[in-house]
Amino acid sequence: QGIPRLEIPAAPTRSSAAMSTNIYDAHFKEGHKVKTVKDVEADKFIAAFAQHLKRQGRFEIPKWADVVKTSRAKELPPCNPDWLYVRTASMVRKVYIRGGSGVGAFRKVYGGQQRRGTCTNVFCKSSGKIARYILQQLEEMGLVEQAEDGGRIITKEGQRELDTVAVQAAEVEEQEED
């Protein structure tokens, strides 16, 4: 008896928002041909290029790779034995998308919060040695070169190689969807 109850519709859940985003993305991907690194999702490309680097064998893994921490903020070295290939693929993708990045920029990108116990967390840059080593290896492979105004930029050969791997990664992704 009393006051009539008003039915309030439930708020949309995360899954419905994610579904609408996927439908939206799928609509615009129809008939779209992958040509460059920018056309492929970052995680798919990074995994594919890391495998490409490992298979190729031109990238040298140093002796210290299994014991080194990636940042002062980290307590342990990475668990993945292929972490250096993954970091290299990520860095070469960043140089492709936004050229002119140097060691200092990559230290900031891969840095994180340093936990200091009862004190507040503070941002801490990552290791410069790792970033420098990876960029030097990429230079030796001919994928990147030093820019005149500082930092590194992608070479024509590097752009061609990255685009081929991106197309292959997209083909593998399409085959998995079917």
Secondary structure, DSSP 8 states (H G I E B T S, - for coil): --S----------HHHHHHHHHHHHHHHHTT----SGGGS-HHHHHHHHHHHHHHH--S---GGGGT--SBTT-SS--S-TTHHHHHHHHHHHHHHHS--B-HHHHHHHT-EEE--TTS--EEE-B-HHHHHHHHHHHHHHTSEEE-TTSSEEE-HHHHHHHHHHHHHHHHHHHHHH-
